[in-house]
Amino acid sequence: MPTANPRRTLDELAKLGERIFDQQIRPTLRPEDDGKFVAIDVESSDYEIDGDDYAAVTHLRSRRPAGDIWLMRVGSPTAYRLGAFR
């Protein structure tokens, strides 16, 4: 889940966030982090992990109020799933 910033397109923000996640965050994750949200400031590579998406973003915003934040979910290709579950 991105936050609006006119400096980057959503595609650029996604690529940066995913690159930081894959290179810097994924190697530090533990099995108990599966399903948690990761809020990433793509400018500083600072991040916050929490089971609640709002809490992850809020905690990161307290440290990086002007950050360009991308939200991901550990163990999932997307932060959210839309549509019916079968």
One Martini backbone bead per residue (centre of mass of N, CA, C, O) as a GRO file, in nm:
protein
   86
    1MET     BB    1   0.089   0.041   0.029
    2PRO     BB    2   0.084   0.352  -0.070
    3THR     BB    3   0.214   0.675  -0.071
    4ALA     BB    4   0.195   0.984  -0.169
    5ASN     BB    5   0.434   1.085  -0.436
    6PRO     BB    6   0.550   1.288  -0.694
    7ARG     BB    7   0.846   1.156  -0.739
    8ARG     BB    8   0.682   0.879  -0.782
    9THR     BB    9   0.579   0.609  -0.905
   10LEU     BB   10   0.427   0.319  -0.833
   11ASP     BB   11   0.635   0.144  -0.979
   12GLU     BB   12   0.886   0.260  -0.844
   13LEU     BB   13   0.803   0.204  -0.553
   14ALA     BB   14   0.774  -0.102  -0.583
   15LYS     BB   15   1.063  -0.168  -0.674
   16LEU     BB   16   1.207  -0.052  -0.430
   17GLY     BB   17   1.060  -0.211  -0.208
   18GLU     BB   18   1.128  -0.498  -0.317
   19ARG     BB   19   1.435  -0.470  -0.313
   20ILE     BB   20   1.468  -0.417  -0.012
   21PHE     BB   21   1.327  -0.668   0.085
   22ASP     BB   22   1.509  -0.884  -0.060
   23GLN     BB   23   1.802  -0.770   0.040
   24GLN     BB   24   1.740  -0.675   0.365
   25ILE     BB   25   1.485  -0.824   0.503
   26ARG     BB   26   1.442  -1.126   0.439
   27PRO     BB   27   1.712  -1.233   0.589
   28THR     BB   28   1.578  -1.141   0.889
   29LEU     BB   29   1.357  -1.332   0.896
   30ARG     BB   30   1.108  -1.510   1.066
   31PRO     BB   31   0.864  -1.738   1.095
   32GLU     BB   32   0.682  -1.536   1.280
   33ASP     BB   33   0.653  -1.317   1.030
   34ASP     BB   34   0.439  -1.452   0.895
   35GLY     BB   35   0.190  -1.216   0.776
   36LYS     BB   36   0.325  -0.966   0.814
   37PHE     BB   37   0.394  -0.629   0.808
   38VAL     BB   38   0.587  -0.410   0.579
   39ALA     BB   39   0.730  -0.101   0.626
   40ILE     BB   40   0.886   0.106   0.368
   41ASP     BB   41   1.150   0.325   0.327
   42VAL     BB   42   1.292   0.398   0.016
   43GLU     BB   43   1.513   0.613   0.106
   44SER     BB   44   1.640   0.458   0.386
   45SER     BB   45   1.540   0.146   0.453
   46ASP     BB   46   1.345   0.173   0.658
   47TYR     BB   47   1.158  -0.033   0.902
   48GLU     BB   48   0.841  -0.211   0.977
   49ILE     BB   49   0.705  -0.468   1.193
   50ASP     BB   50   0.359  -0.594   1.178
   51GLY     BB   51   0.038  -0.733   1.221
   52ASP     BB   52  -0.037  -0.430   1.165
   53ASP     BB   53  -0.058  -0.202   0.922
   54TYR     BB   54  -0.100   0.065   1.075
   55ALA     BB   55   0.130   0.029   1.280
   56ALA     BB   56   0.365   0.012   1.084
   57VAL     BB   57   0.325   0.293   0.958
   58THR     BB   58   0.317   0.465   1.218
   59HIS     BB   59   0.599   0.393   1.326
   60LEU     BB   60   0.753   0.490   1.076
   61ARG     BB   61   0.639   0.785   1.073
   62SER     BB   62   0.773   0.868   1.345
   63ARG     BB   63   1.066   0.854   1.197
   64ARG     BB   64   0.937   0.907   0.879
   65PRO     BB   65   0.733   1.154   0.787
   66ALA     BB   66   0.857   1.189   0.467
   67GLY     BB   67   0.828   0.921   0.363
   68ASP     BB   68   0.845   0.656   0.121
   69ILE     BB   69   0.587   0.420   0.140
   70TRP     BB   70   0.591   0.060   0.151
   71LEU     BB   71   0.365  -0.222   0.149
   72MET     BB   72   0.401  -0.547   0.295
   73ARG     BB   73   0.382  -0.914   0.297
   74VAL     BB   74   0.475  -1.182   0.450
   75GLY     BB   75   0.441  -1.448   0.219
   76SER     BB   76   0.335  -1.234   0.000
   77PRO     BB   77   0.275  -1.067  -0.305
   78THR     BB   78   0.061  -0.917  -0.122
   79ALA     BB   79  -0.102  -0.729   0.117
   80TYR     BB   80  -0.373  -0.788  -0.043
   81ARG     BB   81  -0.704  -0.936  -0.089
   82LEU     BB   82  -0.933  -0.967  -0.351
   83GLY     BB   83  -1.224  -1.117  -0.306
   84ALA     BB   84  -1.311  -1.435  -0.319
   85PHE     BB   85  -1.305  -1.724  -0.127
   86ARG     BB   86  -1.230  -2.095  -0.204
   0.00000   0.00000   0.00000
